[in-house]
Amino acid sequence: MLIDTHTHLDDARYNEDREAVIIRAREAGVEAFLTIGCDLTTSRAAVALADHYPFVYASVGVHPHEVKHIQDDWYDELRRLAKHGKVVAFGEIGLDYHYNHSSPKEQRDRFREQLQLARELGLPVVIHTREAQEDTVTILKEERAAEVGGVFHCFSGDAWLAEQALDLGFYLSFSGIVTFQNATALREIAKATPLDRMLIETDCPYLTPVPYRGKRNEPAYVSQVAHQLASLHSDTLSVDQIARQTSGNAKRLFKIP
């Protein structure tokens, strides 16, 4: 059984067939999903979905693109949402210097604030980092994020970032990117990642894996990520073993029963 540790099930692209998407995933062996908050609205939606489905869990937080919108009452509301029994993580939070939808300084300040809030709540963090590796690692260390742990979601960094993340006690989560033809370096990192520190995800509706490139991504396709990871260990590991290991890791990190 598989666990998709990063979905955006509230996305409008599922409005016409969300129930069918969830049924397909369950039929494909996905036993649980984590659906992710990126601002206050999506955090509320994630909690509502987790409340509706027994096998859906939620995270709450503000994505680096959206931190410019944070208002005075947002953190109080995130605290309230985080008390829901199905909220198992804080995020996705971090830094993204590729688009700079929010200014780099604002991103860094809000990243620190949200790490502090996650530590207050005792929740592991879901980290987004793009073109901001050094600052991300520095802030994680300075804010003592290792005390709550977490995951570098949709890992696409280099070997240095992988080493730093693992040294902090974090997990690396691999998405459909690992199936892309040009992802040779990422596959080498995935192959070298300790199995007890590896998670899998779709980040749906984004980053659809091969062979479904060009289509909307959905949780059922997390099996393609598991197949790719198993192929990297073809002499020693089966897809079932990858599924069992990554699901066990997810349950341990997010305290999923």
C-alpha positions in Angstrom: 0.0 0.0 0.0 1.2 3.5 -0.9 1.0 6.9 0.8 1.0 10.0 -1.3 2.6 12.5 1.1 2.0 15.6 -0.9 -1.2 16.4 -2.8 -3.3 19.5 -3.5 -6.7 17.7 -3.5 -8.5 21.0 -3.0 -7.2 22.3 -6.4 -10.0 23.6 -8.7 -8.8 21.2 -11.4 -10.5 18.4 -9.4 -13.8 20.2 -8.9 -15.5 18.2 -11.6 -14.3 14.7 -10.5 -12.6 14.8 -7.1 -14.5 11.8 -5.9 -13.5 9.8 -9.0 -9.9 10.8 -8.6 -9.8 9.6 -5.0 -11.5 6.3 -5.9 -8.9 5.7 -8.7 -6.1 6.3 -6.2 -7.6 3.9 -3.7 -8.0 1.3 -6.4 -4.4 1.8 -7.4 -3.3 1.0 -3.8 -3.0 4.4 -2.2 -4.0 3.9 1.4 -3.6 7.5 2.6 -3.0 11.0 1.3 -1.6 14.2 2.8 -3.2 17.3 1.3 -1.3 20.5 1.7 -2.1 24.0 2.8 -0.4 26.9 0.9 -2.3 29.8 2.4 -5.2 30.3 4.8 -7.9 29.3 2.3 -6.2 26.2 1.1 -5.3 25.2 4.7 -8.9 25.4 5.6 -9.8 23.3 2.5 -7.2 20.7 3.4 -8.6 20.4 6.9 -12.1 20.1 5.5 -11.0 17.3 3.1 -9.3 15.5 6.0 -12.4 15.8 8.1 -14.5 14.3 5.3 -12.3 11.3 4.4 -10.9 9.0 7.0 -7.8 8.3 4.9 -6.9 11.9 4.1 -4.6 13.9 6.4 -3.8 17.6 6.2 -1.1 20.2 6.7 -1.5 23.9 7.2 0.9 26.7 6.4 1.7 29.5 3.9 3.8 28.8 0.8 6.7 31.2 0.1 4.8 32.5 -2.9 1.9 33.6 -0.7 3.6 35.0 2.4 3.2 38.6 1.2 -0.5 38.1 1.9 -0.1 37.1 5.6 -2.3 39.3 7.9 -2.2 39.8 11.6 -4.8 37.1 12.4 -3.4 34.4 10.1 -1.1 32.7 12.6 -3.9 32.6 15.2 -6.1 30.9 12.6 -3.4 28.5 11.7 -3.0 27.6 15.3 -6.7 26.9 15.5 -6.7 24.7 12.4 -3.6 22.8 13.6 -5.5 21.6 16.6 -7.7 19.4 14.4 -6.8 15.8 14.9 -6.1 15.1 11.2 -3.5 17.9 10.9 -0.2 16.1 10.9 2.3 18.7 9.5 3.0 22.4 9.1 3.6 23.5 5.5 4.4 23.8 2.8 6.7 26.6 3.9 10.2 27.7 2.8 11.9 29.8 0.2 11.5 30.2 -3.6 13.9 32.6 -5.3 13.0 31.5 -8.8 9.8 33.5 -9.0 10.1 35.8 -6.0 6.3 36.3 -5.9 7.1 37.5 -2.4 10.3 39.4 -1.7 13.3 37.3 -0.5 13.5 39.2 2.8 9.8 38.7 3.4 10.1 35.0 2.6 13.0 34.6 5.0 11.2 36.5 7.8 7.9 34.5 7.4 9.8 31.2 7.0 11.4 31.8 10.4 8.0 32.8 12.0 6.4 29.6 10.6 9.2 27.4 11.8 8.8 28.9 15.2 5.0 28.2 15.0 5.6 24.6 13.9 7.9 24.1 16.9 5.3 25.6 19.2 2.7 23.2 17.8 5.1 20.2 17.7 4.4 19.5 14.1 7.0 18.3 11.5 7.5 20.8 8.6 7.0 20.4 4.9 9.8 22.3 3.1 9.6 23.9 -0.3 13.0 25.2 -1.5 13.9 26.4 -5.0 17.1 28.2 -5.9 17.5 29.0 -2.2 19.4 26.0 -0.8 21.9 27.7 1.4 19.4 30.2 3.0 16.9 27.3 3.5 19.5 25.2 5.4 20.8 28.1 7.4 17.4 29.1 8.6 16.4 25.5 9.4 19.5 25.3 11.6 19.1 28.6 13.3 15.4 28.0 14.0 16.2 24.5 15.4 13.8 22.8 13.0 15.5 19.5 13.7 13.5 19.5 17.0 10.3 18.7 15.0 11.8 17.3 11.8 10.1 17.2 8.5 10.6 16.6 4.8 12.1 18.3 1.8 9.1 17.9 -0.5 9.4 17.2 -4.2 13.2 17.0 -3.8 15.1 18.3 -6.8 18.2 19.8 -5.1 21.8 18.7 -5.5 23.8 16.2 -3.5 24.9 18.9 -1.1 21.3 19.7 -0.2 20.5 16.1 0.2 23.4 15.6 2.6 22.4 18.7 4.6 18.8 17.6 4.8 19.7 14.1 6.0 22.1 15.5 8.5 19.3 17.6 10.0 17.2 14.4 10.4 14.8 15.3 7.6 13.3 13.0 5.0 13.6 13.4 1.2 10.4 13.1 -0.8 10.6 12.1 -4.5 8.0 13.1 -7.0 7.3 12.4 -10.7 10.4 14.5 -11.5 12.4 11.4 -10.8 10.8 9.7 -13.8 11.8 12.6 -16.2 14.3 11.8 -18.9 16.7 14.6 -17.9 16.6 13.7 -14.2 19.8 11.5 -14.2 21.4 13.4 -11.3 18.3 13.3 -9.2 18.0 9.5 -9.7 21.5 9.1 -8.5 20.6 11.1 -5.3 17.5 8.9 -4.9 19.5 5.8 -5.2 21.9 7.0 -2.5 19.2 8.1 -0.1 18.8 5.7 2.9 15.5 3.8 2.5 14.4 4.8 6.0 14.6 8.5 5.1 12.7 8.4 1.8 9.1 9.4 1.0 7.1 9.5 -2.2 4.5 12.0 -3.5 2.8 13.3 -6.6 2.5 17.0 -5.8 -0.7 16.7 -7.9 -2.1 18.2 -10.0 1.5 19.3 -10.9 4.6 17.3 -12.1 2.8 14.4 -13.8 5.2 11.4 -14.0 6.1 9.5 -17.1 4.2 7.9 -18.9 1.4 10.4 -18.2 3.3 13.6 -19.0 1.0 16.3 -20.4 -2.0 15.1 -18.4 -3.3 16.4 -15.0 -1.5 14.6 -12.2 -3.4 12.7 -9.6 -2.6 10.5 -6.6 -3.0 7.2 -8.4 0.2 8.1 -10.3 2.3 7.9 -7.2 2.8 4.3 -8.1 5.0 5.4 -11.0 7.3 7.1 -8.6 7.5 3.8 -6.5 8.2 1.9 -9.7 11.0 4.3 -10.7 12.6 4.1 -7.2 12.4 0.3 -7.3 14.1 0.2 -10.7 17.1 2.1 -9.1 17.5 -0.9 -6.8 16.4 -3.6 -9.3 18.8 -6.1 -7.9 17.6 -5.8 -4.3 14.2 -4.2 -4.0 10.7 -4.7 -5.4 8.0 -2.1 -5.8 6.2 -3.7 -2.9 9.2 -3.2 -0.7 9.5 0.4 -1.7 5.8 0.9 -1.0 6.1 -0.7 2.4 9.2 1.2 3.4 8.0 4.7 2.2 4.6 4.1 3.8 6.2 3.1 7.1 8.4 6.2 6.9 5.4 8.5 6.3 3.5 7.0 9.2 6.4 7.5 11.5 7.1 11.1 10.4 3.5 12.2 10.4 2.3 10.0 13.2 -0.4 8.4 11.0 -2.0 5.4 12.7 
